[in-house]
């Protein structure tokens, strides 16, 4: 089951990479999203966590029985949570390499 989840995660990451990037930056949408956050000092990392938080909140709601869930919903939200964790990691690595 874990192998299936990771394989799906990889497929989604590859597909979403096209959506997340433009103008030569893999993370351009996160830089753009940071501009719309309430704090003028928000970064692409803050934006990534903000976007990921909706999936973490859904998982919490599902775990505590606050919402109705389906197998597909569970899979989709866990895959997205995994992927945003990966994306956050990739942004951190890129930031440290630039230092």
N, C-alpha and C positions, 0 to 999 in steps of 0.2 A: 504494500500500500504506500509506503514512504517513497519507493522508487517511482511509482505512478505520479505521486504528488509533485516530486521534484522534476520529473519529465514534463509535466504540464506547466509547472512554474517556468521552466526553461523555454518552452514554446511561447508562453505568454510574454516573457521578457523579450524574446527576439522580435515578436510582432509589435509590442509596445515601443520598442526602441525606435521604430520609424515614427511613431506618434510623438514621443517625448523629445525628439531632437530636430533641430533645424539650424540653419546658419552655422553649421560646423561644430556645434556643441551638442554632446549627447544629452545634456541636462538643461537645455535652453528653456523648456517649459517650466522647470522648477525655478530658474532665475526669474522668469516672468511672473510666476505665482507669488514669489517673495515680495514683489512690488505691491501686490494687492493686500498684503497682510497689514494689520493695524500698527505695527511697530516699524518705524523707518529703518531700523537696523536689522530687520529680518533677512535671512540668507536663504539660499537654495536648500540648505540642510533643514532649516526651520519649515520651509514649505513642504518638503518631503515628509517630515514628521507630521505636519498638519494634515496632509492628504492621507497618510497612513492611519492616522488616529481614527478616522471613520470606520476603518476595517477592524481595528482593535476594539472600538466601542461596540460594533456589531457582534464580535466574538464574545465580548463580556455579556452583552444582552442575551445572546443565545445560550451561553453557559448558565446564566441565572434564570432562564425560562421567561424572560421579559418579552420575548418575541417568538413568533412561530418560525420554524426553520424547515428547510428542505435539504436534501443531500446536496443538490446543486448549489444552494446558497452557502452551505458550509464550505464546500470545495472552493467556490469562487472567492469567498472572503479570506479563507486561509491562504490560498494561492496569492491573492493580492497583498496580504500582510507579509508573506514570505518575500515577495518581490520588492515591496517597498523597503524591507530590511536590507535586501541585497543592494538596491539602488542607493540607499543611504550609505552603505559600506563603500560602494564604488565612488560616490562623491567624496567621502572622507579620504580615500586612497588618492584620488586625483588631487585633492587639496594639499595633502601632505607631500606629494611628489612635486608640487609647484613651489614648495617652501625651500 
